[in-house]
Amino acid sequence: MSFTYKRSSALFNEAQKYIPGGVNSPVRAFNAVGGDPVYVKSAKGAYLHTEDGNRLIDYIASWGPMILGHAFEPVVEAVIEATKKGTSYGMPTELETEIAKLVVSMAPNVDQVRMVNSGTEACMSAVRLARGFTGRDKIIKFAGCYHGHSDSFLIQAGSGAVTFGSPNSPGVTAGTAKDTLLAQYNNLEQVADIFEKNEGQIACVIIEPIAGNMGCIIPQEGFLEGIRDLCDVHGALFVFDEVMTGFRLARGGAQETTGVKADIVTYGKVIGGGLPVGAFAARRQIMDHLAPTGPVYQAGTLSGNPLAMSAGMAMLTHLNNNPEIFNSLAGKSEHLHKGIAETLSRQGIDHQINRYGSMISVHFTDQPVLDFETAATGNNDWFKKYFHGMLERGIYLPPSAFESYFLNDALSYEDLDRTIEAVDAVVGKW
Ligand SMILES: *Cc1c(COP(=O)(O)O)cnc(C)c1O
């Protein structure tokens, strides 16, 4: 059995004429793995149905949101009902208060939440709020962490000093880049050093508390706690970017699983149930700085629209009422982890598997993967062969070695075992 994707390739050729690179978000284009992207016709539960007539087991879940599987019935129903009543008014609705109440009850350490339309918007706004609150300009981010595509985050390590950011995309100005200081993930000493050298200038540290955008990387014991202390000592805010981890790892996200308190938390992905939603939340004292109460400006025509809010409400309500889902997901990713690890070891393939809750990634390297540099030691030729081999066998993995798999609870143990068997068949041919 080997799946083919002829119609997908034809659709991609046509798309490239009218859409830059054929896609509306770059990772979809398969640049990291080569070949043409796969076109989806529909999806249900754990499966994607492609335009080629193939059924794939899905491990990206739309990059996280579809934690309960595709076309999850309560969300579908909520969206249909909301649509009939009008999809946006640009005026307040009671539903916005209800979902805000629910978010605040699920997320630790926050009193208020502002809805936006994407994770990018949430992170961008969180940093503006941190700057407005502290009256400081500089931020610290970690190499390999992704916080959306706004200018302040498209920064790479400059030559020489690691901590001196330079733009990593044309269009980002040097002026913007100079206010973003870069540190290595899991390197607390470096963060302390940056704070010392920029005394009184750091508005916030922003981090993926469990990193998922350089593959899954787990914070080492004391790392997040240490940053928390440094922020307190130096009067900076600690921003948890929980766009990926929020409502995925636990009701209270990574704040709950790590026990570390954030000052501002950003959400996205799961919170929208598959519709475009982001959010940022904090204690009232911080949120009071936001317009219209305070001077920090932030707005959105479609923010909190009833269509998106009804999807998010249905999703969060289900997770809140059925928290055993988080254990179920963790059990499934543990099963996958063990199965793949056993297979790769038996086949003599160097690998590191990082897993946290329902986030998991396979790095083809013999070095522990603790930060962007060690993630980059992975053998990319192996990854490409692995990705395409799995795709030929009906398994859809993230098309980049620097992305985590996101499990969804519709996956059955049979699906997981089929996946492990596919790994065995793929690497057995190397
Ligand atoms: C996906 C992601 C974002 C960006 O969210 P978009 O909705 O794609 O703008 C920000 N931060 C993290 C950690 C993410 O995983």
The ligand as an SDF file (V2000), in Angstrom:
LIG
                    3D

 15 15  0  0  0  0  0  0  0  0999 V2000
    0.8250   29.2910   16.6070 C   0  0  0  0  0  0  0  0  0  0  0  0
    1.5640   30.0960   17.6210 C   0  0  0  0  0  0  0  0  0  0  0  0
    1.5100   31.5030   17.6150 C   0  0  0  0  0  0  0  0  0  0  0  0
    0.8660   32.2850   16.5180 C   0  0  0  0  0  0  0  0  0  0  0  0
   -0.5090   32.0840   16.4430 O   0  0  0  0  0  0  0  0  0  0  0  0
   -1.2780   32.4100   15.0640 P   0  0  0  0  0  0  0  0  0  0  0  0
   -2.7040   32.1740   15.4040 O   0  0  0  0  0  0  0  0  0  0  0  0
   -0.7120   31.5010   14.0380 O   0  0  0  0  0  0  0  0  0  0  0  0
   -1.0030   33.8510   14.7510 O   0  0  0  0  0  0  0  0  0  0  0  0
    2.1200   32.1720   18.6630 C   0  0  0  0  0  0  0  0  0  0  0  0
    2.7470   31.5020   19.6420 N   0  0  0  0  0  0  0  0  0  0  0  0
    2.8160   30.1730   19.6690 C   0  0  0  0  0  0  0  0  0  0  0  0
    3.5050   29.4860   20.8110 C   0  0  0  0  0  0  0  0  0  0  0  0
    2.2490   29.4220   18.6510 C   0  0  0  0  0  0  0  0  0  0  0  0
    2.3700   28.0960   18.6690 O   0  0  0  0  0  0  0  0  0  0  0  0
  1  2  1  0
  2  3  1  0
  2 14  2  0
  3  4  1  0
  3 10  2  0
  4  5  1  0
  5  6  1  0
  6  7  2  0
  6  8  1  0
  6  9  1  0
 10 11  1  0
 11 12  2  0
 12 13  1  0
 12 14  1  0
 14 15  1  0
M  END
$$$$
